Amino acid sequence: MSHRLIPVACALLFLSLPATGAPGPKNTKTAKSQVLSDHDRALHALNRLTYGPRPGDIEKVTSTGLDKWIEQQLNPANIANPALDGRLAGYRTLRMSPRENLQAFPPGGYIREAADKKRPMPSDPIQFGLWEVLIDRDNEQRSKNAAAAQPTPTPDEAARKAAVQEAQEAARHLADMLLSVPKANRMPALMKLPVADRRVLLQYIPGDMRDRMLADFSPAEQEIWFAMNNPTGVGVNELLQAKVLRAIMSERQLEEVMTDFWFNHFNVFIFKEQNPYLLASYERDVIRPHALGKFRDLLGAVAKSPAMLVYLDNWQSIGPNSLAAGVKPGQAPNPNAPRRGLNENYGRELMELHTLGVDGGYSQQDVTEVARVFTGWTVQPEQGWEFTFDPRRHEPGPKTVLGKTISENGQKEGLQVLDMLATSPATARFISTKLARRFVADDPPPALVEAMAQTFLSSDGDIKEVLRTMFHSKEFWSPEVYRKKVKTPFEFVVSAIRATGTQVQNPMPIVQALSKMGMPLYQMQQPTGYSTAGPKWMNSDALLERLNFSVSLTSGGVGGLNFDPLRMLTLEFVARSPKEGMISASTGMDAAVTLVEDALIGGDVSKNTDKAIRKSLEDPQVGGHPLDDPAKPLATIIGLTLGAPEFQVR
C-alpha cells in the first residue's frame, strides 16, 4: 500500500469497526421502505446467489426477469460456460483419476519404490524421464541423510562459488541448445539429456530463458517441467487456480457457490496423506455433481469418497471382533472387546457435522456403534486409492444406532445408517439452518428454517427444492437482511475482481492473497470447514489485508491481474444505457466518486465513507492530477471503495 494512502486506509478501517464488530452500510433506501426496489432485489440476488455482480449484471438480471434468472441458476446444466471451459482445458489433473494423477506426478513413496526396484518405471519416454530425475534427486537426498551424522570438513567458499558459476554456464549452454530445437521436439530432447544435465538445467537456467521455454511448451509439457521440481505441487496448484477461476468466470454461479458450501460442510484437508491426489476427484465426482441434487446421494458419495475416508481415518478402522483383528470365523463377538483398531472420527463427524448436528440427540455410544457399522469401508492404496469394502475388517454382529437395531449385513449396514440420518428431522433442521446462514443471515429466522426443513423432509432431501423455498420466502427478501452478510475473504477477493471487470492472466497471486487473509484454499484442517459467520472475519488485521489488496489491485500491484479502471466503468455504463453518458478523462472527480460508488456498492454508501474517499482526492500525491494521468485518481477511487466497509458485505 502506498505510504500516502495509509491515513485514508486507517480512516476506512475505523469506519469498518462499529461497536457491533461487523460492518454494514447505513442504507437509507431500505431503512425507510418495507420492500426492496427492483434494482435492489437484483443486486441482492447477485450478492447472495453469486460471487458478486460484474459490470452490467444487474441490468441482465432485470432484463431476464428475476424469477427466471433464479431458475436458470438452479438448473446449471442448461447454462453454457465456454470461456471457463476453455480456460480450464489446460489443467489436466482436474480430469485425471487419482490413479492417473499418482502415476503422472508420483509422490515420494512411489519414487522410493521405483528406486528400490519395487515399482515399475513408466513406459512413456517423457514420463520415464520425469521419474529418472525424481529418483536421482531422491538418491541424492538419501545419501545426504546418511552422511548427516558424519563429521564434515569446513566447506571451501571459493570452490562452492566456482561450482555454482560453472553450473550456471552449463545451464545457459543447455538452454541455448534446447531453444534451437523445434518446439515440438524440445521436451523429448530435454528428456534425452543425461539426468545430471536435466537437474542442472532445472536449478540454474536463467529466468528469461526459462520463461521463453515455458511459453513454447504445451500445457502438458509445462506440467512435466514443474513436476521435475515438485510433482505433488502440480495437481495442488491446478486445483487452487481452478477454484479461483471458476468463482470468477463461471456463468453457473449458484453451482459454484453451492459446491463451495458443500465442500465446507463435508470439509477435507488437502495435505492429509494422499489427499493432494484425491481432492480433484472429490470435488469433481462427489461434491459438484450432487451440489443441487438429493442430500442422500451426496451423503452416500461422501461416505465412499477416498478423500473423506483418508481425512477422517476410517480407511484404517478395524472392527475389534473382525477377522482382521485376529478373531476366528464363527467365534461369537465380544461386545466388551477393547476398541483397539476402531476409529471413531468418521462416526462422530457424520452425526455432528454432516447430518444431525451437535444437538441432534445422539450419544457417545451412538458414535461408537456408527464407527462399528462403517468398519470395512476403506481404500486400496495399491489400486490408486479406490474405495472398497473389506469384509475382513468389518465388525460382526448387530449394532444399535439411535435406538434402532442394525442387523449384521456387511456394507449394507452403512447404507441403512445413511438412510436413517438423511431422513431425520434433526438433519433437515441442521442442513436448513446452515443454508439459511449462508444465504440469509448469521442468525437465520426460525420460521424460515422451519419452512426449509419441512421442504427437505417432504421432498426427500431435494436440495434444489429447499433452496427454492428459501429464495421465494419473505425472509430472504427482507430489507432487514439486505447487505448485512459479511463476505469471507474468498467472497471479498472474488467479488472485487468480478465487480471491477479485472482480467485474470495468472490466478496464483489471488491464491496467495487469500492465504495472507487467513483463508488458504482447501487448507482448513478442522472438519468444520471455513465459517461464513461475520465475526470470524471481522478484525482490524483482516480488514487491513483487504484494504491492502484493494489498493494493490487497482494500482497494478497484484501480478497476473489486468485491472483497467476506464474499462470497468465503460462496461458498466454501456450495459445500463448510452443516455447516462460514458466515463472519460474529462469526467470530474466528484462525479467519478458518485459513479464508482454506484457501480460497486449500488449507491448504498454512508456519509462518513463517502467523505473519506472524497477527502483522499484532495492530496495530489494520493490521487494524482486528472490532467497528468486521468486513470490514476479513478483507480484510487475504485481501490478505496473496494476497501470501504460497504463493500465488505453482501
C-alpha positions in Angstrom: 0.0 0.0 0.0 1.2 3.5 -0.8 2.6 5.4 2.2 0.3 8.3 1.3 -2.8 6.1 1.4 -2.2 4.8 4.9 -4.1 7.6 6.7 -7.1 7.1 4.3 -6.9 3.3 4.8 -6.9 3.7 8.5 -9.9 6.0 8.4 -11.8 3.5 6.3 -10.7 0.7 8.7 -12.0 2.7 11.6 -15.3 3.0 9.8 -15.4 -0.7 9.3 -15.4 -1.5 13.0 -18.5 -0.2 14.7 -19.5 -1.2 18.2 -21.2 -4.3 16.9 -18.0 -5.6 15.4 -19.4 -6.1 12.0 -19.6 -3.6 9.1 -22.8 -2.6 7.4 -23.8 0.3 5.2 -26.1 2.9 6.6 -28.7 2.1 3.9 -31.2 4.9 3.9 -33.1 3.5 1.0 -34.0 0.2 2.6 -34.3 1.7 6.1 -37.2 3.8 5.0 -39.0 1.2 2.9 -40.6 -2.1 3.7 -39.7 -3.7 0.3 -36.7 -3.7 -1.9 -36.8 -1.9 -5.2 -36.3 -3.9 -8.4 -32.7 -2.7 -8.6 -32.0 -3.7 -5.1 -33.7 -7.1 -5.5 -31.5 -7.8 -8.5 -28.4 -6.7 -6.5 -29.4 -8.8 -3.5 -29.9 -11.9 -5.7 -26.5 -11.4 -7.3 -24.8 -10.8 -3.9 -26.3 -14.0 -2.4 -26.6 -16.4 -5.3 -23.3 -15.5 -7.0 -19.9 -14.2 -6.0 -21.0 -10.7 -6.8 -22.2 -8.8 -9.8 -20.0 -7.9 -12.8 -20.4 -4.7 -14.7 -23.8 -4.9 -16.3 -25.1 -8.0 -14.4 -27.9 -6.1 -12.6 -29.3 -4.9 -15.9 -29.1 -8.5 -17.3 -31.0 -9.9 -14.3 -33.7 -7.3 -14.5 -34.0 -7.8 -18.3 -34.2 -11.6 -18.0 -36.6 -11.4 -15.1 -35.6 -12.2 -11.5 -37.6 -15.4 -11.1 -36.5 -16.7 -14.5 -32.8 -15.9 -13.7 -33.0 -17.7 -10.4 -34.5 -20.8 -12.2 -31.7 -20.7 -14.7 -29.1 -20.7 -11.8 -31.0 -23.6 -10.2 -30.5 -25.6 -13.4 -26.9 -25.1 -14.3 -26.7 -27.8 -16.9 -28.6 -25.6 -19.3 -26.1 -22.7 -18.9 -23.2 -22.7 -21.4 -19.7 -22.0 -20.0 -17.4 -21.7 -23.0 -14.9 -19.1 -21.5 -14.3 -21.0 -18.3 -14.2 -24.4 -20.1 -11.5 -23.1 -22.5 -9.5 -21.6 -19.6 -9.5 -24.9 -17.6 -8.8 -27.1 -20.6 -5.0 -27.0 -20.0 -5.3 -28.2 -16.4 -5.0 -31.9 -17.0 -5.0 -33.0 -13.3 -8.6 -31.8 -12.9 -9.7 -34.5 -15.3 -7.5 -37.3 -14.0 -8.5 -40.1 -11.8 -6.4 -40.4 -8.6 -4.6 -43.4 -10.1 -3.7 -41.4 -13.2 -2.6 -38.4 -11.1 -0.4 -40.6 -8.9 1.3 -42.1 -11.9 1.7 -38.9 -13.8 3.1 -36.9 -10.9 4.4 -39.5 -8.5 4.7 -38.9 -4.7 7.8 -39.6 -2.7 6.7 -43.1 -1.8 6.3 -44.1 -5.4 9.7 -42.7 -6.3 11.4 -44.6 -3.4 9.7 -47.8 -4.5 10.9 -47.3 -8.1 14.4 -46.5 -6.9 14.4 -49.8 -4.9 13.1 -51.7 -8.0 9.8 -52.4 -6.2 7.7 -50.4 -8.7 8.0 -50.5 -12.5 9.1 -47.4 -14.3 6.5 -45.9 -16.8 6.8 -46.9 -20.4 6.2 -43.4 -21.9 9.6 -41.8 -22.6 8.6 -38.4 -21.2 7.2 -39.9 -18.0 10.2 -42.1 -17.8 12.5 -39.1 -18.0 10.5 -37.4 -15.2 10.8 -40.4 -12.9 14.5 -40.6 -13.6 15.0 -37.0 -12.4 12.9 -37.6 -9.3 14.8 -40.9 -8.5 18.1 -39.2 -8.9 17.1 -36.4 -6.5 15.8 -39.0 -4.0 19.0 -41.0 -4.1 21.0 -37.8 -3.5 18.8 -36.9 -0.6 19.2 -40.4 0.9 23.0 -40.0 0.6 22.9 -36.7 2.3 20.8 -38.1 5.1 23.2 -41.0 5.6 26.1 -38.7 5.7 24.5 -36.2 8.0 25.7 -37.9 11.2 29.3 -37.9 9.9 31.7 -35.1 10.6 32.1 -32.9 7.5 35.0 -30.6 6.6 34.5 -26.9 6.5 33.3 -26.0 3.0 35.6 -24.1 0.7 33.5 -21.0 -0.1 35.6 -20.2 -3.2 35.2 -23.7 -4.5 31.4 -23.5 -3.9 31.1 -20.3 -5.8 33.2 -21.7 -8.7 30.9 -24.7 -8.8 27.8 -22.6 -8.9 29.2 -20.4 -11.7 30.2 -23.5 -13.7 26.6 -24.9 -13.2 25.1 -21.6 -14.4 27.2 -21.6 -17.5 26.3 -25.2 -18.2 22.6 -24.4 -17.7 22.8 -21.5 -20.1 24.5 -23.7 -22.7 21.9 -26.4 -22.3 19.1 -23.9 -22.6 20.6 -22.4 -25.8 20.8 -25.8 -27.3 17.2 -26.7 -26.4 15.8 -23.4 -27.6 17.4 -24.1 -31.0 15.4 -27.3 -31.3 11.9 -27.1 -32.9 9.2 -26.5 -30.3 7.5 -29.9 -30.9 10.8 -31.7 -30.3 12.0 -29.7 -27.3 10.6 -31.8 -24.5 11.8 -35.1 -26.0 15.2 -33.5 -26.5 15.2 -32.4 -22.8 14.4 -36.0 -21.7 17.3 -37.4 -23.8 19.8 -35.3 -21.8 21.8 -37.1 -19.0 19.9 -36.9 -15.7 22.6 -34.7 -14.2 22.3 -32.2 -17.1 18.5 -32.1 -16.6 18.9 -31.3 -13.0 21.5 -28.6 -13.6 19.2 -27.0 -16.2 16.2 -27.0 -13.8 18.1 -25.4 -11.0 20.3 -22.9 -12.8 18.5 -21.9 -16.0 18.4 -18.1 -16.3 14.9 -16.6 -15.7 14.5 -15.1 -19.2 15.4 -18.4 -20.9 13.1 -20.4 -18.6 10.2 -18.1 -19.5 10.9 -18.5 -23.2 11.0 -22.3 -22.8 7.8 -22.4 -20.8 6.0 -20.1 -23.2 6.7 -22.6 -26.0 5.7 -25.7 -24.1 2.2 -27.1 -24.3 0.2 -27.2 -21.0 1.1 -30.9 -20.5 4.8 -30.1 -21.1 4.7 -27.3 -18.6 3.3 -29.7 -16.1 6.2 -32.1 -16.7 8.7 -29.2 -16.3 7.2 -28.2 -12.9 6.8 -31.8 -11.8 10.6 -32.4 -12.1 10.9 -30.0 -9.1 7.7 -30.7 -7.3 5.4 -33.4 -8.7 2.8 -33.2 -6.0 2.5 -29.4 -6.4 1.3 -29.7 -10.0 -2.1 -31.0 -9.1 -2.4 -28.9 -6.0 -1.6 -25.7 -7.9 -4.1 -26.5 -10.7 -6.8 -27.3 -8.1 -6.2 -24.0 -6.3 -6.1 -22.0 -9.5 -9.2 -23.7 -10.9 -11.3 -22.8 -7.8 -10.4 -19.1 -8.2 -11.1 -19.2 -12.0 -14.5 -21.0 -11.5 -15.7 -18.5 -9.0 -14.7 -15.5 -11.1 -15.6 -16.7 -14.6 -18.3 -19.3 -14.3 -21.8 -18.4 -15.7 -23.1 -21.2 -13.4 -22.6 -19.1 -10.3 -25.0 -20.8 -8.0 -23.4 -24.1 -8.7 -20.1 -22.7 -7.7 -21.5 -21.2 -4.5 -23.2 -24.5 -3.6 -20.1 -26.5 -4.4 -18.1 -24.3 -2.1 -20.9 -24.6 0.5 -20.9 -28.4 0.5 -17.1 -28.7 0.4 -17.0 -26.7 3.6 -19.9 -28.8 5.0 -18.0 -32.0 4.1 -14.6 -30.5 4.6 -11.4 -32.4 3.7 -7.9 -31.0 4.4 -5.8 -31.2 1.2 -2.5 -32.1 2.9 -3.7 -35.2 4.8 -1.7 -38.2 3.4 -2.6 -38.8 -0.2 -5.3 -36.1 -0.4 -3.3 -33.9 -2.7 -4.0 -36.6 -5.3 -7.6 -37.3 -4.2 -9.1 -33.9 -3.8 -9.7 -33.0 -7.5 -11.7 -36.2 -7.9 -13.5 -35.5 -4.6 -14.7 -32.1 -5.7 -15.3 -33.2 -9.3 -17.0 -36.5 -8.8 -18.5 -36.3 -5.3 -19.4 -32.7 -4.4 -20.1 -30.9 -7.7 -22.5 -33.4 -9.3 -24.7 -33.5 -6.2 -24.5 -29.9 -5.1 -28.1 -29.2 -6.3 -29.4 -32.8 -6.1 -30.6 -35.1 -3.3 -28.9 -34.8 0.0 -28.9 -38.6 0.5 -27.0 -39.1 -2.8 -24.4 -36.5 -1.7 -24.1 -38.1 1.7 -23.5 -41.5 0.2 -21.0 -40.3 -2.3 -19.0 -38.6 0.5 -19.1 -41.7 2.7 -17.5 -43.7 -0.1 -15.0 -41.0 -1.1 -11.4 -42.0 -0.7 -10.6 -38.4 0.3 -13.0 -38.4 3.2 -12.1 -42.0 4.2 -8.4 -40.9 4.4 -9.1 -37.5 6.0 -11.1 -38.9 8.9 -9.0 -42.1 9.1 -11.9 -44.5 8.5 -9.9 -46.4 5.9 -7.7 -47.7 8.8 -10.6 -48.5 11.1 -10.8 -52.2 12.1 -13.6 -54.0 14.0 -12.3 -55.3 17.4 -14.0 -58.7 16.7 -13.2 -58.8 13.0 -11.1 -61.3 11.1 -8.5 -58.6 10.6 -8.3 -58.2 14.4 -7.5 -61.9 14.7 -10.9 -63.2 15.8 -11.5 -66.6 14.3 -14.6 -67.3 12.0 -17.6 -68.4 13.9 -16.3 -67.1 17.2 -19.1 -65.1 19.0 -18.4 -61.3 19.0 -17.5 -59.9 22.4 -19.5 -56.6 22.9 -17.0 -55.6 25.6 -13.9 -56.1 23.4 -11.5 -53.2 23.6 -11.8 -50.7 20.8 -8.3 -51.3 19.7 -8.2 -50.6 15.9 -11.6 -48.9 15.9 -11.5 -45.3 14.7 -14.5 -43.1 15.7 -13.6 -40.0 13.7 -15.9 -40.5 10.8 -18.8 -41.8 13.0 -18.6 -38.7 15.2 -18.4 -36.2 12.3 -21.0 -38.0 10.3 -23.6 -37.2 13.0 -22.2 -34.0 14.5 -21.2 -32.1 11.3 -22.7 -33.9 8.3 -26.2 -34.7 9.4 -27.8 -34.4 12.8 -25.8 -31.5 14.3 -24.2 -31.3 17.7 -27.7 -31.1 19.3 -29.1 -33.8 17.2 -29.9 -36.2 20.0 -27.1 -38.8 19.6 -24.9 -40.2 22.4 -21.3 -41.3 22.6 -22.5 -44.8 22.4 -24.1 -44.0 19.1 -20.8 -42.7 17.9 -19.1 -46.0 18.8 -21.9 -48.0 17.2 -21.7 -46.0 13.9 -18.0 -46.4 13.9 -18.5 -50.2 14.1 -21.0 -50.1 11.3 -18.5 -48.4 9.0 -15.6 -50.7 9.7 -14.5 -52.2 6.4 -15.3 -49.0 4.4 -11.7 -48.4 3.2 -9.5 -47.8 0.2 -6.9 -49.8 -1.8 -3.6 -47.9 -1.9 -2.2 -50.4 -4.4 -5.2 -49.7 -6.7 -4.9 -45.9 -6.9 -6.6 -45.4 -3.5 -10.0 -46.5 -4.8 -12.9 -47.3 -2.4 -13.5 -50.8 -1.4 -15.5 -52.7 1.3 -13.3 -55.2 3.1 -15.4 -57.8 5.0 -12.3 -58.9 6.9 -12.2 -55.5 8.7 -15.9 -55.3 9.3 -17.2 -55.7 12.9 -19.6 -58.7 13.0 -22.8 -58.8 14.9 -25.8 -56.4 15.3 -25.4 -52.7 16.2 -27.8 -50.3 17.8 -27.9 -46.7 16.4 -30.2 -44.1 17.8 -32.3 -46.8 19.4 -32.7 -48.8 16.2 -31.1 -52.3 15.7 -28.9 -52.7 12.7 -28.7 -56.3 11.8 -25.4 -57.8 10.6 -25.4 -57.2 6.8 -21.9 -56.1 5.8 -21.6 -52.9 3.7 -25.4 -52.6 3.7 -25.3 -51.7 7.4 -23.7 -48.4 6.5 -26.2 -47.7 3.8 -29.0 -48.3 6.3 -27.4 -45.8 8.7 -27.0 -43.2 6.0 -30.7 -43.6 5.1 -31.7 -43.1 8.7 -29.6 -40.0 9.1 -30.6 -38.4 5.8 -34.3 -38.6 6.6 -34.0 -37.4 10.2 -35.9 -34.2 11.2 -32.8 -33.2 13.0 -30.8 -33.4 9.8 -33.4 -31.4 7.9 -33.2 -28.6 10.5 -29.4 -28.7 10.7 -28.9 -28.5 6.9 -31.6 -25.9 6.5 -30.0 -23.7 9.3 -26.6 -23.9 7.6 -28.1 -23.0 4.2 -30.1 -20.1 5.7 -27.0 -18.9 7.5 -25.0 -18.8 4.2 -27.7 -17.2 2.1 -29.8 -15.1 4.5 -28.3 -14.2 7.9 -25.8 -15.3 10.5 -28.8 -15.8 12.9 -31.5 -17.0 10.4 -35.2 -16.5 11.1 -36.6 -19.7 12.8 -39.7 -19.5 10.7 -37.7 -19.7 7.5 -35.6 -22.6 8.8 -38.7 -24.5 9.7 -40.2 -24.0 6.3 -37.0 -25.1 4.6 -36.8 -28.2 6.9 -40.4 -29.2 6.0 -39.5 -28.9 2.3 -36.4 -31.0 3.0 -38.5 -33.8 4.6 -41.3 -33.7 2.1 -39.0 -33.6 -1.0 -36.8 -36.5 0.1 -33.9 -34.1 0.8 -34.1 -32.3 -2.6 -31.5 -29.5 -2.2 -32.9 -27.6 -5.1 -36.4 -27.6 -3.6 -35.1 -26.4 -0.2 -33.3 -23.5 -2.0 -36.5 -22.6 -3.9 -38.3 -22.4 -0.6 -35.6 -20.0 0.7 -35.3 -17.9 -2.4 -39.1 -17.4 -2.6 -39.5 -16.6 1.1 -40.3 -13.1 2.5 -37.3 -13.5 4.9 -34.9 -13.8 2.0 -36.1 -10.5 0.5 -36.5 -8.7 3.8 -34.8 -5.2 3.9 -33.5 -6.3 7.3 -31.0 -8.8 5.7 -30.1 -6.7 2.6 -26.4 -6.1 2.5 -25.9 -7.5 6.0 -23.9 -10.6 5.4 -20.1 -10.2 5.8 -18.1 -11.5 3.0 -15.5 -14.2 3.7 -12.0 -13.4 2.3 -12.7 -15.6 -0.7 -16.0 -13.9 -1.3 -14.4 -10.5 -1.0 -11.5 -11.1 -3.3 -13.6 -12.8 -6.0 -16.3 -10.1 -5.8 -13.7 -7.4 -6.1 -12.3 -8.9 -9.3 -15.7 -9.5 -10.7 -17.0 -6.1 -9.8 -14.1 -4.3 -11.5 -14.0 -6.5 -14.6 -10.4 -7.4 -13.9 -8.9 -9.9 -16.3 -7.0 -12.7 -14.8 -3.9 -13.9 -16.6 -2.4 -15.8 -13.6 -4.7 -16.9 -10.6 -1.8 -17.7 -8.3 -1.4 -14.1 -6.8 -5.1 -14.4 -5.8 -4.5 -17.7 -4.1 -1.6 -16.2 -2.2 -3.6 -13.1 -1.2 -6.2 -15.5 0.3 -3.6 -17.2 2.4 -2.5 -13.8 3.7 -6.1 -13.1 4.7 -6.3 -16.3 6.7 -8.3 -18.4 4.2 -5.9 -20.6 2.3 -7.9 -22.7 -0.1 -8.6 -26.3 0.8 -6.4 -25.9 3.9 -8.9 -25.8 6.8 -7.5 -28.6 9.0 -10.6 -29.0 11.2 -13.6 -30.9 9.8 -15.9 -27.9 10.4 -14.7 -26.2 7.3 -14.5 -22.4 6.9 -17.1 -20.4 8.7 -19.5 -18.0 6.9 -20.3 -16.0 10.1 -19.3 -12.4 10.1 -17.5 -12.2 13.5 -14.9 -14.8 12.3 -13.6 -12.5 9.6 -14.0 -9.0 11.2 -10.9 -7.8 12.9 -8.5 -5.0 12.3 -5.7 -7.2 10.8 -8.1 -8.9 8.5 -9.7 -5.7 7.3 -6.3 -4.1 6.8 -5.3 -7.0 4.5 -8.5 -6.4 2.5 -7.6 -2.7 2.1 -4.1 -3.6 1.1 -5.4 -6.0 -1.6 -7.9 -3.4 -2.9 -5.4 -0.7 -3.3 -2.8 -3.1 -4.7 -5.3 -4.4 -7.2 -6.2 -1.0 -8.5 -2.7 0.3 -8.6 -1.3 -2.6 -10.6 0.5 -4.1 -7.6 -1.0 -7.6 -7.9 0.8 -9.6 -10.6 -1.1 -11.6 -13.1 -4.2 -9.3 -12.9 -5.1 -6.8 -15.6 -7.1 -4.0 -14.0 -8.3 -1.1 -16.1 -10.5 1.5 -14.4 -11.8 3.0 -17.6 -12.7 -0.4 -19.0 -14.6 -1.2 -15.8 -16.9 1.8 -15.9 -17.3 1.7 -19.6 -18.6 -1.9 -19.3 -20.9 -0.7 -16.5 -22.4 2.2 -18.4 -22.7 0.6 -21.8 -24.8 -2.1 -20.1 -27.0 0.5 -18.4 -27.8 3.0 -21.2 -25.9 5.3 -23.5 -28.2 8.1 -22.2 -26.3 8.0 -18.9 -23.1 9.0 -20.6 -19.7 7.5 -20.7 -16.8 7.7 -18.3 -13.9 9.5 -19.8 -10.8 11.5 -18.9 -12.8 14.7 -18.7 -15.2 13.3 -16.1 -14.9 15.4 -12.9 -13.6 13.6 -9.8 -16.7 14.4 -7.7 -18.8 12.8 -10.4 -16.4 9.9 -10.7 -16.7 9.1 -7.0 -20.5 9.0 -7.4 -20.3 6.8 -10.4 -17.8 4.4 -8.8 -19.9 4.1 -5.5 -23.0 3.5 -7.6 -21.3 0.8 -9.7 -19.6 -1.1 -6.9 -22.0 -0.6 -4.0 -25.3 0.3 -5.6 -25.0 3.8 -4.1 -25.5 2.5 -0.6 -22.6 4.4 1.0 -22.6 6.1 4.3 -21.8 9.8 4.6 -18.6 9.0 6.5 -17.3 6.6 3.8 -18.1 9.0 1.0 -16.5 11.9 2.8 -13.3 9.8 3.5 -13.0 8.8 -0.2 -13.5 12.4 -1.4 -11.1 13.8 1.1 -8.3 11.5 -0.1 -8.5 13.0 -3.6 -7.6 16.4 -2.2 -4.0 15.1 -1.8 -2.4 15.2 -5.3 0.2 12.6 -4.2 -2.7 10.1 -3.5 -5.0 10.7 -6.4 -2.7 12.4 -8.8 -3.8 15.1 -11.1 -6.5 14.2 -13.7 -4.7 16.1 -16.4 -1.5 14.2 -15.8 -2.9 10.7 -15.6 -6.8 10.5 -15.7 -6.7 6.8 -14.8 -4.7 7.2 -11.6 -7.3 9.2 -9.5 -10.0 6.9 -10.9 -8.1 3.8 -9.8 -7.6 5.4 -6.4 -11.4 6.0 -6.0 -12.1 2.3 -7.0 -9.5 0.9 -4.7 -10.7 2.9 -1.7 -14.3 2.0 -2.5 -13.4 -1.7 -2.6 -11.8 -1.3 0.8 -14.8 0.6 2.3 -17.0 -1.1 4.9 -19.9 -1.2 2.5 -18.1 -3.5 0.0 -17.3 -5.9 2.8 -20.9 -7.0 3.0 -23.2 -8.7 0.5 
